[in-house]
């Protein structure tokens, strides 16, 4: 394996998505392989207590690595080898990874929590996304946004009513450019689709959270969630015992959406809240609600998406 050639692709690898933009992955360079793991202080032990989003983000990172290597002509494969803070390794392969996607696709993909153009996904795009999921023994279900709007509000009230979850969220918010990690990780006001006034209001609300929570702050914050009713959601249904593979599939779905000038707005709070997860399962006729591993709004953005920042590459150790 050409270790230095792989290392040079780190900035592209790290365009992978992660919950709260925590970027939890690590790369450890050995003589003949590269280990993929994660940093515990970049996990979300409260809101992601089962590590579903952590493992899915690592799966998306694996897929990013394979796509970027293939696009550069490097024959690299992933071998699962789970251990403490490690999921596996990149190793030399006889042929390059077969994928229709490129490094340009990885850099172009983004999430968008702002306004969307109205309307559902086209039948052609739905079919393409469904085919990607089915090829990996997963499933996609679609539903109109207006059928889930009450679930979004209820899940947001649950989120903002849970002090440990709010504290964890606050740790990853970068609501002012003066934040010391504003250009490294986390969720900026622009990435959240907030105006300057909304950003200032959220900062004030979270600062006064202990006092304001009993006075109805969670309901007020939930009511401010930007969610267009005229659109479409997709739900990824896959084996909950293999979230890494689900993360790889999910990235392919996102990249296909991006190729059609679509973005996504993740709504994981719906499946993080037990009540709304059960209601969503009933709505979709899903026998095992735990198999719903991701839910997001997808469509064409009505405003320019804000790119999320990434921590500088080159900080991963050798040997």
C-alpha positions as CSV (number, residue, x, y, z in Angstrom):
1,X,0.0,0.0,0.0
2,X,1.2,3.5,-0.9
3,X,0.7,5.0,2.6
4,X,1.7,8.6,1.6
5,X,-0.7,8.5,-1.4
6,X,-3.5,7.5,1.0
7,X,-2.5,10.2,3.5
8,X,-2.7,12.9,0.8
9,X,-6.4,12.1,0.4
10,X,-7.3,12.9,4.0
11,X,-9.1,16.2,3.2
12,X,-11.4,14.3,0.9
13,X,-12.0,11.4,3.3
14,X,-13.0,13.9,6.0
15,X,-15.8,15.4,3.9
16,X,-17.9,12.5,5.3
17,X,-21.0,13.5,7.3
18,X,-21.4,13.1,11.1
19,X,-24.0,14.0,13.7
20,X,-23.5,17.5,15.0
21,X,-20.5,17.6,12.6
22,X,-18.4,16.0,15.3
23,X,-16.0,14.3,12.8
24,X,-15.3,11.4,15.2
25,X,-13.0,9.3,12.9
26,X,-9.3,8.7,13.3
27,X,-6.7,7.2,11.0
28,X,-3.7,5.4,12.3
29,X,-1.0,4.7,9.6
30,X,0.8,1.4,9.9
31,X,3.5,0.1,7.5
32,X,1.0,-1.8,5.3
33,X,-2.5,-0.7,6.3
34,X,-4.4,2.2,7.8
35,X,-6.6,1.6,10.9
36,X,-9.9,3.5,11.2
37,X,-11.2,4.3,14.6
38,X,-12.8,7.1,16.6
39,X,-12.2,9.6,19.3
40,X,-14.4,9.1,22.4
41,X,-14.6,12.9,23.1
42,X,-16.2,13.3,19.6
43,X,-19.0,10.9,20.3
44,X,-22.4,11.9,21.6
45,X,-22.9,9.7,24.6
46,X,-26.2,11.3,25.7
47,X,-28.2,11.9,22.5
48,X,-26.6,8.9,20.7
49,X,-26.3,6.6,23.7
50,X,-26.6,3.5,21.5
51,X,-23.8,4.8,19.2
52,X,-26.1,4.4,16.1
53,X,-25.1,7.7,14.6
54,X,-21.5,7.3,15.6
55,X,-21.2,3.9,13.8
56,X,-23.1,5.2,10.8
57,X,-20.8,8.2,10.5
58,X,-17.8,5.9,10.6
59,X,-19.5,3.8,7.9
60,X,-19.9,6.9,5.7
61,X,-16.2,7.7,6.4
62,X,-15.2,4.3,5.2
63,X,-17.2,4.8,2.0
64,X,-15.6,8.2,1.5
65,X,-12.1,6.7,1.9
66,X,-12.9,4.0,-0.7
67,X,-14.4,6.4,-3.2
68,X,-11.5,8.9,-2.9
69,X,-8.9,6.1,-3.2
70,X,-10.7,4.7,-6.3
71,X,-10.9,8.1,-7.9
72,X,-7.1,8.5,-7.5
73,X,-6.4,5.0,-8.9
74,X,-5.5,3.4,-5.6
75,X,-6.6,-0.2,-5.2
76,X,-7.8,-0.1,-1.6
77,X,-10.4,-2.3,0.3
78,X,-11.9,-2.1,3.8
79,X,-11.5,-5.0,6.2
80,X,-13.8,-5.1,9.3
81,X,-11.7,-5.7,12.4
82,X,-13.6,-4.2,15.4
83,X,-11.7,-3.6,18.6
84,X,-11.5,-0.9,21.3
85,X,-12.1,2.4,19.5
86,X,-11.4,0.7,16.1
87,X,-13.8,-0.6,13.4
88,X,-11.3,-2.0,10.8
89,X,-8.6,-1.0,8.4
90,X,-7.9,0.0,4.8
91,X,-5.7,-2.5,3.1
92,X,-4.2,-3.0,-0.4
93,X,-6.6,-4.7,-2.8
94,X,-6.1,-6.4,-6.2
95,X,-8.5,-4.0,-8.0
96,X,-9.9,-0.5,-7.3
97,X,-13.2,-0.2,-5.5
98,X,-16.1,-0.2,-7.9
99,X,-18.2,3.0,-7.5
100,X,-20.0,5.5,-9.7
101,X,-19.0,8.3,-7.4
102,X,-15.9,10.5,-7.3
103,X,-14.0,12.9,-5.0
104,X,-15.9,15.8,-6.6
105,X,-19.1,14.2,-5.5
106,X,-17.8,14.0,-1.9
107,X,-16.9,17.6,-1.9
108,X,-20.2,18.7,-3.4
109,X,-22.4,16.9,-1.0
110,X,-23.9,19.0,1.8
111,X,-26.8,19.1,4.2
112,X,-29.2,22.0,4.3
113,X,-31.4,23.1,7.2
114,X,-32.8,26.1,5.4
115,X,-35.7,26.5,3.0
116,X,-36.5,24.0,0.3
117,X,-38.4,24.2,-3.0
118,X,-41.8,22.6,-2.7
119,X,-42.7,19.3,-4.1
120,X,-41.8,15.6,-3.8
121,X,-38.8,13.8,-5.3
122,X,-39.2,12.7,-8.9
123,X,-40.2,9.1,-9.6
124,X,-37.0,8.6,-11.4
125,X,-34.9,9.8,-8.5
126,X,-36.9,7.8,-6.1
127,X,-36.3,4.7,-8.1
128,X,-32.6,5.3,-8.2
129,X,-32.4,5.8,-4.5
130,X,-34.5,2.7,-3.8
131,X,-32.2,0.7,-6.0
132,X,-29.1,1.8,-4.1
133,X,-30.7,0.8,-0.8
134,X,-32.0,-2.6,-2.1
135,X,-28.6,-3.5,-3.6
136,X,-27.3,-3.4,0.0
137,X,-30.2,-5.4,1.4
138,X,-31.7,-2.2,2.9
139,X,-35.0,-0.4,2.2
140,X,-36.1,3.1,1.7
141,X,-39.6,4.4,2.6
142,X,-40.9,7.8,1.5
143,X,-43.6,10.0,3.1
144,X,-44.8,13.5,2.6
145,X,-43.4,16.1,5.0
146,X,-46.9,17.2,6.1
147,X,-47.5,13.6,7.4
148,X,-44.5,14.0,9.7
149,X,-44.7,17.7,10.8
150,X,-46.3,16.8,14.1
151,X,-43.7,14.2,14.8
152,X,-40.9,16.8,14.2
153,X,-42.5,19.2,16.7
154,X,-43.0,16.5,19.3
155,X,-39.5,15.2,18.9
156,X,-38.0,18.7,19.2
157,X,-40.0,19.3,22.4
158,X,-38.6,16.0,23.8
159,X,-35.1,17.1,22.8
160,X,-35.3,20.5,24.3
161,X,-37.0,19.2,27.5
162,X,-34.0,16.9,28.2
163,X,-31.3,18.9,29.9
164,X,-28.3,16.5,29.3
165,X,-29.2,16.4,25.6
166,X,-29.4,20.2,25.4
167,X,-26.0,20.5,27.2
168,X,-24.5,18.1,24.7
169,X,-26.0,20.0,21.8
170,X,-24.8,23.3,23.2
171,X,-21.2,21.9,23.3
172,X,-21.3,21.4,19.5
173,X,-23.0,24.7,18.5
174,X,-20.8,27.4,17.0
175,X,-23.3,30.3,16.9
176,X,-20.7,33.1,16.6
177,X,-17.6,33.4,14.4
178,X,-15.7,34.2,17.6
179,X,-16.1,30.7,18.9
180,X,-12.5,29.2,19.0
181,X,-13.6,26.1,17.0
182,X,-15.9,27.9,14.6
183,X,-13.9,26.8,11.5
184,X,-13.1,23.3,12.8
185,X,-16.2,21.4,13.7
186,X,-19.7,21.6,15.1
187,X,-22.8,23.4,13.9
188,X,-22.6,27.0,12.9
189,X,-25.6,29.3,12.7
190,X,-25.3,29.3,8.9
191,X,-25.3,25.5,8.8
192,X,-28.4,25.5,10.9
193,X,-30.1,28.0,8.6
194,X,-30.4,30.7,11.3
195,X,-30.5,34.4,10.7
196,X,-28.3,36.6,12.9
197,X,-31.3,37.5,15.0
198,X,-32.3,33.8,15.4
199,X,-28.8,32.9,16.3
200,X,-28.6,35.5,18.9
201,X,-31.9,34.4,20.3
202,X,-30.8,30.8,20.5
203,X,-27.6,31.8,22.3
204,X,-29.6,33.8,24.9
205,X,-32.2,31.0,25.3
206,X,-29.5,28.3,25.9
207,X,-27.6,30.5,28.3
208,X,-30.8,30.9,30.4
209,X,-32.0,27.3,29.9
210,X,-31.9,26.2,33.5
211,X,-34.2,29.1,34.5
212,X,-36.4,29.2,31.4
213,X,-37.0,25.5,30.9
214,X,-39.8,25.3,33.5
215,X,-41.4,28.4,32.0
216,X,-42.0,26.7,28.6
217,X,-38.7,27.2,26.8
218,X,-38.7,23.7,25.2
219,X,-42.0,24.3,23.5
220,X,-40.9,27.7,22.3
221,X,-37.7,26.4,20.8
222,X,-39.5,23.5,19.2
223,X,-41.9,25.9,17.6
224,X,-39.0,27.8,15.9
225,X,-37.8,24.7,14.0
226,X,-37.7,25.4,10.3
227,X,-39.5,22.6,8.5
228,X,-41.3,22.9,5.2
229,X,-44.5,20.8,5.0
230,X,-44.5,20.7,1.2
231,X,-41.8,18.2,0.5
232,X,-40.7,14.6,1.1
233,X,-38.9,12.6,3.7
234,X,-37.0,9.3,3.3
235,X,-36.4,6.7,6.0
236,X,-33.6,4.2,5.7
237,X,-34.5,0.8,7.0
238,X,-31.6,-1.6,7.6
239,X,-30.1,-4.1,9.9
240,X,-29.7,-2.3,13.3
241,X,-26.9,-4.8,14.1
242,X,-24.7,-3.4,11.2
243,X,-24.9,0.4,11.4
244,X,-21.5,0.7,9.7
245,X,-22.8,-0.9,6.5
246,X,-25.9,1.3,6.8
247,X,-23.7,4.4,7.0
248,X,-22.0,3.3,3.8
249,X,-25.3,2.9,2.0
250,X,-26.6,6.2,3.3
251,X,-23.6,8.0,1.9
252,X,-24.3,6.6,-1.5
253,X,-27.9,7.8,-1.2
254,X,-26.7,11.3,-0.3
255,X,-24.2,11.4,-3.1
256,X,-26.9,10.3,-5.6
257,X,-29.2,13.1,-4.3
258,X,-26.3,15.6,-4.6
259,X,-25.7,14.6,-8.2
260,X,-29.3,15.7,-8.9
261,X,-28.8,19.1,-7.1
262,X,-30.6,17.9,-4.0
263,X,-29.6,18.2,-0.3
264,X,-30.8,16.6,2.9
265,X,-32.0,17.9,6.3
266,X,-31.4,15.1,8.8
267,X,-34.2,14.7,11.4
268,X,-32.7,12.1,13.7
269,X,-34.6,13.5,16.6
270,X,-37.7,11.7,15.4
271,X,-36.1,8.2,15.8
272,X,-34.2,9.3,18.9
273,X,-37.4,10.0,20.8
274,X,-39.1,6.7,21.8
275,X,-42.7,8.1,21.3
276,X,-42.1,9.5,17.8
277,X,-40.1,6.5,16.7
278,X,-43.0,4.3,17.6
279,X,-45.5,6.6,15.9
280,X,-43.3,6.7,12.7
281,X,-43.1,2.9,12.7
282,X,-46.9,2.7,12.9
283,X,-47.2,5.3,10.1
284,X,-44.9,3.3,7.8
285,X,-46.0,-0.1,8.9
286,X,-42.5,-1.0,10.2
287,X,-42.6,-4.1,12.5
288,X,-39.3,-3.3,14.2
289,X,-38.9,0.5,14.8
290,X,-35.2,-0.1,15.7
291,X,-34.6,-0.9,12.0
292,X,-35.3,2.7,11.1
293,X,-31.7,4.0,11.2
294,X,-32.0,7.4,9.5
295,X,-34.6,9.9,8.5
296,X,-34.2,13.1,6.5
297,X,-36.0,15.6,4.4
298,X,-34.6,15.6,0.8
299,X,-35.2,18.1,-2.0
300,X,-33.8,21.0,-3.9
301,X,-32.7,23.9,-1.6
302,X,-34.4,27.2,-2.1
303,X,-31.4,29.0,-0.6
304,X,-27.7,28.5,-1.0
305,X,-26.5,25.7,1.4
306,X,-23.8,26.6,3.9
307,X,-20.8,24.3,3.8
308,X,-19.8,22.7,7.1
309,X,-16.3,23.3,8.3
310,X,-13.7,20.5,8.8
311,X,-10.8,20.3,11.2
312,X,-7.4,20.4,9.5
313,X,-6.1,17.2,8.0
314,X,-2.7,15.8,8.8
315,X,-3.2,15.3,12.5
316,X,-3.5,11.5,12.4
317,X,-0.6,9.5,13.7
318,X,1.8,7.1,11.9
319,X,2.8,3.7,13.4
